[in-house]
Amino acid sequence: MKVIVVFSLLLLAVNAVPFLNKLIEPHPGKTWIVLCASADTWINYGMQADVYHAYQVIRKHGIPDENIIVMHYDDIAYHKQNPTPGVVINRIDGPDVYKTPYEVPKHYTKDEVTPENFLAVLKGDVDLEKQGKKVVKSGPNDRIFVYLDDHGAEETVMFPRGVLHAIELNAVLKKMHMDNKYSELVFYLAACEAGSMFDKLLPTNINVYAVTATLPGELGWKCEHDKNLQTYLGVYFAYNWLYDSEHNDLTKEQISTQYQYIKEHNNFTMDGELLFQHAQQYGNLSIAKQHVSTYMGDKQVQFNTNSLPNKPAGMAPARDAPIYLLRHQIEQANDMNEKQKYVTELEGLLSRRKLMDKQIAEYVNELPAIDANIALNGKLELNNRECYRKLVDTFNDMCYVLGQVKIHTL
């Protein structure tokens, strides 16, 4: 009888080994990373710097370079306004994040940074790969982490020469799930009105978890105003995300904990006034129970848990950053000719904004069966997304390039 009992226990133990291994062993698939700054020009310095910093953090945490794809316009490292050519920083007096310790790859730069290429990269487009471009070659056991950083509006994210629409992004995510392109996918989005890209659109049953910097309809903030570079070095969402990732053990921190850190630190005080943006989460929230290392690397790196949370310098609403910068330059200028130059630039910027407001109002007033006051000043729920997509694309093609309007006019 004892022999039978012992044999039964041994048999049970042998059968339990595969199950225990599943609990102990790491995820069997790969981790793929897509980092995209879909912004250009010096005024948007910080958006590309965020992506460069994210690349350094993820590489340090052990994600191999062959699993990372980076999209960036790449026009700030050697920009004429950069006093240290080839160096990009993401914090005031901070280290170079463009080449140190890892050189940021140039998988997609300049005119290759388009919404079409961004979506093609995610879904592992065969035609793009045949052109020699790098795409996500993921399978059913793989995880994907995506970070996108740019300006946004209602269900749109701006690219230098195009617009990424919420309906297109979510359609690609659904198709990827249907085609078994991933086990789980985590998407961090930093943009104004970022929540509108997923709110009421991202299903909860396709194993996608999304974190956004802002609510639908809410503006985001730039931070780290550098008086020497005369620009903002980052956006506030990335500031908090990357700070948390560099000061915690990612193998022990859950994604939900990182989300709560970002959410809590989205409130800040500037000039005695409480300002805020509200981080949101969408999709399959159970994914947030996993550790951050599952998507950003599990290599142990040196971090300091005793340091106090850093406070960013110089905040500005993302869409008003050009105005804030010109005001700073006016205040800093000692030479009267230089001061007048910046005053003239500010007057020109505000004048162009008024002109565009006037043109939009005239257009809306000419539309039949439309209450112009509600259309211009109200907040209506979007209920015909296909029509809206066509309107935005037509406006972008025929009127103003939104990727440029966001800088000079809006």
Buried (B, 14 or more C-beta within 10 A) or exposed (E): EEEEEEEEEEEEEEEEEEEEEEEEEEBEBBBBBBBBBBBBBBBBBBBBBBBBBBBBBBBBBBBEEEBBBBBBBBBBBEBEEBEEEEBBBBBBEBEBBBBEEBEBBEBBBEEBBBBBBBBBBBBBBEEBBEEEBBBBEBEEEBBBBBBBBBBBBBBBBBBBBBBBBBBBBBEBBBBBBEEEBBBBBBBBBBBBBBBBBBBEBBBEEBBBBBBBBBBBEBBBBBBBBBEEBBBBBBBBBBBBBBBBBBBBBBBEBBBBBBBBBBBEBBEBEBEEEEBEBEBBBBBBEEBBEBBBBBBBBBEEEEBEEEEEEBEBBBBBBBBBBBBBBBBBBBEEBEEEEEBEBBBEBBEEBEEBBEEBEEEBEEEBEEEEEEEBEEBEEEEEEEEEBEEBBEEBBEBBEEEBBBBBBBBBBB
